[in-house]
Amino acid sequence: MNTTTIIILVGAVCLLLGVVGGFFLARRNFMNYMEKNPQINEDMVMAMMSQMGQKPSRKKINQVMSNMQKAQQQARKQAKK
């Protein structure tokens, strides 16, 4: 094999490793970001309950938020399996 072919093969392998490694690094960072900054907060839950015709009490909001956190934890456990 000549030098040009070896250089092209090494470059292609490095590119492939970089793409795969970058994907998993970005995925891990995104998961950590979503864990620290959930997409829905208490104000959004309160607005949704008001739109559905329910009176949003603090107890109901806390129940919804805790149920959502439990569901996220279960989803993370299943994703790790």
N, C-alpha and C positions, 0 to 999 in steps of 0.2 A: 504494500500500500504506500501511496506517496504521502507527502507531508500535508498537502491540501485536504485530502480525504480525512486524515486524522484530525486536523483542526476543525473541520466541519462537524465531524462526529462528536468531538469533545464539546463544541459549542452547542450542538443540539441537545446533548445530555444535560449540560449545565442549564440551558433554557428550560428544559422539562422539569428539572429538580427545583428551579427557582419558581416556576409556576405552581407546582404542587405545594412546595413549602409556603409560598405566599398565600395560597388559598387557605391552608390550615391555620396559619398565623392570623389572617384576617377574620376567619370564622371564630377563633378563640377570643380575639379582641371584641368582636361584635357580641358574642354571648356574655362576656363580662360586662360590657356596656349596658346591655339590656337587663342584666341582673341588678345593676346598681341604679339604673334609671328606667323604671318600668314605663310601658307605653301609656298606661292609664293611672290616674291618680284620684284622690278623694273628690276633688272638684268635679271631675268628669263623671264619677259614679253618682254624685249628687244631682248633676244635670240630667243624667239618664233616668234616674228615679223620678225626677220631677216631670220629665216628658212622658213617662209611662203612667202618670197619675198617682204615684205613691208619694207620701210625705216622707222626705229623707231625714230620718233621725240619725243621730250619731251612732247608735247601736247597730242599725241596719247597715250603715256605711262601713263600720268596722267589720261586720260579719262578711260583707261582700269582699272587702279587701283581703281579709284573712283567707277566705275560700280561694280567691285568685292566687294568693301566694302559695297555698298548699298545692293547687293544681300545677303551678309552675315547677315546684319542687318535684312533684311526681313525674312530670314530663321530663325533667332533667335526669332523674334516676333511670327512666326507661330509655332515654337517649344514650346513656352511658353503657347500657347492656349490650 
